[in-house]
């Protein structure tokens, strides 16, 4: 049999090879989770789609992924559902993104619910005040309360007493700087920050109605040696990020969950909580939940956003 040798032009072979080569699928860059004072953090399913090869590849941006190992139930949002396209090949990835949303206010939550979400988007009614508030001066000595007329919910007293006692047994000197704060007291505190730091006020202090202190289950702790860690400070210093370096700050970070308290605003969760790191701010949520959050390295705000339905919908 005679083999016929057909010679094609080189450019025709090149076109054929080019047409048969697969297109490289480049996943679109996911948006970075940022904090907007009037934005609610929601769950958005972002599918990987095939896009043309760009001339200038944009810089990769970090995407905040929930650290919990437990798969939570996504909350209902007004974000349109992601639609599958014919070229989608990857499973959609759930990410935390800041999505504009109306402010949710005027809530009066049940006092039995220790997991009420309170942040920039989800607020409390000016009329909300827990019915079981007690004075800390009736349960703690002056060296703990510093003489401040603070209150807290009765449900928190027993675990707080046990924790303070254990800290003192360990040779520490814990102080309670702040407890329950009403809507109107929070307004005064917030306005002070507006006057001092107008551009950062919403990250340094919560707006009235949007503070966990109004729940009556939140405590700001202090240390009598805090000033020693801050250059130029004196003994009147009560709040500073360096609280985490004090013996009291170190102990609380390692042990507070055993008494039902969780650090509300960790350094690594600022993109979700919207607040700067507050190593002194602890909220009582019960031992089981506090331990879960500690073991999974997740903030309470992040957990509530991905596991509970939106409080102002439905």
C-alpha positions as CSV (number, residue, x, y, z in Angstrom):
1,X,0.0,0.0,0.0
2,X,1.3,3.4,-0.9
3,X,1.4,6.1,1.9
4,X,0.6,9.5,0.6
5,X,2.6,12.2,2.4
6,X,0.5,15.4,2.6
7,X,2.3,18.6,3.5
8,X,0.1,21.2,5.2
9,X,1.3,24.8,5.5
10,X,2.8,25.5,8.9
11,X,0.3,28.2,9.7
12,X,-2.6,25.8,9.2
13,X,-1.1,23.3,11.7
14,X,-0.6,26.1,14.2
15,X,-4.2,27.2,14.0
16,X,-5.4,23.6,14.5
17,X,-3.2,23.1,17.6
18,X,-4.3,26.4,19.1
19,X,-8.0,25.4,18.7
20,X,-7.5,22.1,20.5
21,X,-5.6,23.6,23.5
22,X,-7.7,23.9,26.7
23,X,-8.3,27.3,28.1
24,X,-6.8,27.8,31.6
25,X,-9.6,28.5,34.1
26,X,-8.6,31.4,36.4
27,X,-10.7,31.9,39.4
28,X,-11.9,35.5,39.9
29,X,-10.3,37.2,42.9
30,X,-12.7,37.2,45.9
31,X,-13.4,40.4,47.6
32,X,-11.7,41.2,50.9
33,X,-13.9,41.3,54.0
34,X,-14.0,44.9,55.2
35,X,-15.8,46.5,58.1
36,X,-18.4,49.2,57.2
37,X,-20.0,50.9,60.2
38,X,-23.4,50.5,58.6
39,X,-22.9,47.1,57.0
40,X,-24.0,43.6,58.0
41,X,-21.6,40.7,57.4
42,X,-23.4,38.1,55.4
43,X,-22.6,34.8,53.7
44,X,-22.3,34.9,50.0
45,X,-21.7,31.9,47.8
46,X,-19.2,32.8,45.2
47,X,-18.7,30.2,42.4
48,X,-15.5,29.8,40.4
49,X,-16.1,30.9,36.8
50,X,-14.0,30.7,33.7
51,X,-12.8,34.1,32.7
52,X,-10.5,35.3,29.8
53,X,-6.8,35.5,30.6
54,X,-6.3,39.1,31.7
55,X,-3.4,41.2,30.4
56,X,-2.5,42.5,33.9
57,X,-3.3,40.1,36.6
58,X,-4.8,42.0,39.6
59,X,-3.2,41.4,43.0
60,X,-4.6,38.6,45.1
61,X,-6.8,39.7,48.0
62,X,-7.2,37.9,51.3
63,X,-10.6,36.3,51.8
64,X,-11.9,35.8,55.4
65,X,-13.0,32.2,55.8
66,X,-14.8,31.1,59.0
67,X,-12.4,29.2,61.2
68,X,-15.0,27.0,62.8
69,X,-14.8,23.4,61.9
70,X,-18.5,23.0,62.3
71,X,-20.5,23.7,59.2
72,X,-23.1,26.3,60.2
73,X,-26.5,27.0,58.6
74,X,-26.2,30.2,56.4
75,X,-28.4,33.1,57.4
76,X,-31.1,34.5,55.2
77,X,-29.9,37.6,53.3
78,X,-31.2,39.9,50.6
79,X,-28.2,39.1,48.4
80,X,-29.4,37.6,45.1
81,X,-28.7,33.9,44.9
82,X,-25.6,32.9,42.9
83,X,-26.6,31.3,39.6
84,X,-24.6,28.5,38.0
85,X,-23.1,29.2,34.6
86,X,-22.3,26.5,32.0
87,X,-18.5,26.9,32.5
88,X,-18.6,26.7,36.4
89,X,-16.5,23.7,37.4
90,X,-15.7,24.3,41.1
91,X,-17.9,24.0,44.1
92,X,-19.1,27.4,45.4
93,X,-17.1,28.7,48.4
94,X,-18.9,30.3,51.3
95,X,-17.1,33.5,52.4
96,X,-17.8,36.3,54.8
97,X,-18.3,39.5,53.0
98,X,-19.5,42.9,54.1
99,X,-22.8,43.6,52.4
100,X,-24.7,46.9,52.7
101,X,-27.8,46.5,54.8
102,X,-30.2,48.7,56.6
103,X,-29.6,49.3,60.3
104,X,-31.7,46.9,62.5
105,X,-32.7,48.7,65.7
106,X,-35.4,48.8,68.3
107,X,-35.1,45.2,69.3
108,X,-36.1,44.1,72.8
109,X,-34.6,40.5,73.0
110,X,-35.5,37.8,75.4
111,X,-33.5,37.9,78.6
112,X,-33.2,34.1,78.4
113,X,-31.2,34.4,75.2
114,X,-27.5,34.8,76.0
115,X,-26.5,34.8,72.3
116,X,-28.2,38.0,71.1
117,X,-26.1,39.5,68.3
118,X,-25.3,43.2,68.8
119,X,-23.1,45.0,66.3
120,X,-23.1,47.8,63.8
121,X,-26.1,46.5,61.9
122,X,-28.1,44.8,64.7
123,X,-29.0,47.1,67.6
124,X,-31.2,47.3,70.7
125,X,-34.1,49.5,71.6
126,X,-33.4,52.6,73.7
127,X,-36.0,51.1,76.1
128,X,-34.3,47.7,76.5
129,X,-32.9,47.2,80.1
130,X,-32.5,43.8,81.7
131,X,-34.8,43.3,84.7
132,X,-32.3,41.4,86.9
133,X,-29.5,44.0,87.2
134,X,-27.6,44.0,90.4
135,X,-24.9,46.3,91.8
136,X,-21.3,44.9,91.7
137,X,-20.5,46.7,94.9
138,X,-22.8,44.3,96.7
139,X,-20.6,41.3,95.6
140,X,-17.1,42.6,95.2
141,X,-14.7,44.6,97.3
142,X,-13.5,48.1,96.5
143,X,-10.2,46.9,95.0
144,X,-12.1,45.0,92.3
145,X,-14.9,47.6,91.6
146,X,-12.7,50.7,92.1
147,X,-15.8,52.3,93.6
148,X,-17.5,52.5,90.3
149,X,-21.4,52.1,90.5
150,X,-21.4,49.3,87.9
151,X,-24.2,46.8,87.5
152,X,-24.5,43.5,85.8
153,X,-27.2,40.8,85.3
154,X,-27.7,38.5,88.2
155,X,-27.1,35.4,86.0
156,X,-23.5,36.6,85.5
157,X,-22.7,37.1,89.2
158,X,-21.8,33.5,90.3
159,X,-19.4,32.7,87.4
160,X,-17.9,36.2,87.6
161,X,-17.3,35.7,91.4
162,X,-15.7,32.3,90.8
163,X,-13.4,33.7,88.1
164,X,-12.3,36.7,90.1
165,X,-11.7,34.5,93.1
166,X,-9.5,32.1,91.1
167,X,-7.6,35.0,89.6
168,X,-6.9,36.4,93.1
169,X,-5.8,32.9,94.3
170,X,-3.3,32.9,91.4
171,X,-1.8,36.2,92.8
172,X,-3.5,38.5,90.3
173,X,-5.4,41.8,90.9
174,X,-8.4,41.9,88.5
175,X,-10.5,45.0,88.3
176,X,-13.9,45.6,86.8
177,X,-14.0,48.9,85.0
178,X,-17.4,48.7,83.3
179,X,-20.5,46.5,83.3
180,X,-24.0,47.3,82.2
181,X,-24.4,50.5,80.2
182,X,-27.7,51.9,79.2
183,X,-28.6,53.3,75.8
184,X,-28.2,56.8,77.1
185,X,-25.0,56.2,78.9
186,X,-23.5,54.7,75.7
187,X,-24.5,57.8,73.9
188,X,-22.4,59.9,76.2
189,X,-19.4,57.5,75.8
190,X,-19.8,57.5,72.1
191,X,-20.0,61.3,71.8
192,X,-16.7,61.6,73.7
193,X,-15.0,59.5,71.0
194,X,-16.7,61.5,68.3
195,X,-15.2,64.6,69.7
196,X,-11.7,63.1,70.2
197,X,-11.4,60.8,67.2
198,X,-14.2,61.7,64.7
199,X,-12.8,59.6,61.9
200,X,-12.4,56.5,64.0
201,X,-15.1,56.9,66.6
202,X,-17.3,54.0,65.2
203,X,-14.4,51.6,65.5
204,X,-13.3,52.7,68.9
205,X,-16.8,52.9,70.5
206,X,-20.2,51.5,69.6
207,X,-23.1,53.7,68.7
208,X,-25.9,53.9,71.3
209,X,-28.1,50.8,71.0
210,X,-25.2,48.9,69.3
211,X,-23.1,48.1,72.4
212,X,-22.9,44.7,74.0
213,X,-22.8,46.5,77.4
214,X,-26.5,47.2,77.1
215,X,-27.2,43.5,77.4
216,X,-25.9,43.5,81.0
217,X,-23.7,40.4,80.4
218,X,-20.5,42.2,79.3
219,X,-17.5,43.2,81.5
220,X,-14.5,45.4,80.8
221,X,-11.6,44.2,82.9
222,X,-8.7,46.2,84.1
223,X,-5.2,45.8,85.7
224,X,-3.5,48.0,88.3
225,X,-0.2,47.5,86.5
226,X,-1.4,48.4,83.0
227,X,0.4,51.7,83.0
228,X,3.7,49.9,83.4
229,X,3.3,48.5,79.9
230,X,2.5,51.9,78.3
231,X,5.3,54.4,77.9
232,X,4.5,57.7,79.6
233,X,1.3,56.5,81.3
234,X,0.5,56.7,84.9
235,X,-1.7,54.7,87.3
236,X,-4.9,56.4,86.1
237,X,-4.7,54.5,82.8
238,X,-7.6,52.1,82.5
239,X,-7.9,51.0,78.9
240,X,-5.1,50.3,76.4
241,X,-4.4,47.6,73.9
242,X,-1.4,46.5,75.9
243,X,-3.8,45.1,78.5
244,X,-3.2,41.8,76.8
245,X,0.4,41.9,78.1
246,X,-0.6,42.3,81.7
247,X,-0.8,39.2,84.0
248,X,-4.6,39.7,84.2
249,X,-5.0,40.0,80.5
250,X,-2.9,36.9,79.8
251,X,-4.9,34.9,82.4
252,X,-8.3,35.9,81.0
253,X,-7.3,35.0,77.5
254,X,-6.3,31.5,78.5
255,X,-9.0,30.8,81.1
256,X,-12.1,33.0,80.8
257,X,-13.9,30.4,78.6
258,X,-13.9,28.0,81.5
259,X,-16.2,30.4,83.4
260,X,-18.4,31.1,80.4
261,X,-16.8,34.4,79.1
262,X,-15.6,35.0,75.6
263,X,-13.4,37.8,74.2
264,X,-15.8,39.7,72.0
265,X,-13.4,41.6,69.8
266,X,-10.2,39.5,69.1
267,X,-7.4,41.1,67.0
268,X,-7.8,38.7,64.1
269,X,-11.6,39.2,63.9
270,X,-11.6,43.0,63.3
271,X,-12.8,42.5,59.7
272,X,-15.9,40.8,61.0
273,X,-16.7,42.6,64.2
274,X,-15.9,46.0,62.9
275,X,-14.2,47.0,66.2
276,X,-10.5,47.4,67.0
277,X,-8.9,44.8,69.2
278,X,-10.3,45.1,72.8
279,X,-8.4,42.6,75.0
280,X,-10.4,43.8,78.1
281,X,-13.9,43.3,76.7
282,X,-15.5,39.9,77.7
283,X,-19.1,38.8,77.4
284,X,-20.8,36.0,79.3
285,X,-22.3,33.4,77.0
286,X,-22.1,30.2,79.1
287,X,-19.4,27.7,79.5
288,X,-20.4,25.5,76.6
289,X,-20.5,28.3,74.0
290,X,-17.4,30.0,75.3
291,X,-15.5,26.8,75.1
292,X,-16.7,26.1,71.6
293,X,-15.6,29.6,70.4
294,X,-12.2,29.2,72.1
295,X,-11.5,25.7,70.7
296,X,-12.5,26.8,67.2
297,X,-10.7,30.1,67.4
298,X,-13.8,32.0,66.2
299,X,-15.4,35.2,67.5
300,X,-19.0,35.3,68.8
301,X,-20.0,37.8,66.1
302,X,-18.7,35.5,63.4
303,X,-20.4,32.5,64.8
304,X,-23.8,34.3,65.2
305,X,-23.7,35.7,61.7
306,X,-23.2,32.3,60.1
307,X,-25.4,30.1,62.4
308,X,-28.5,32.2,63.3
309,X,-31.2,33.7,61.1
310,X,-31.0,37.4,60.7
311,X,-32.8,38.9,63.8
312,X,-34.7,41.6,61.9
313,X,-36.2,39.5,59.1
314,X,-39.0,37.1,58.8
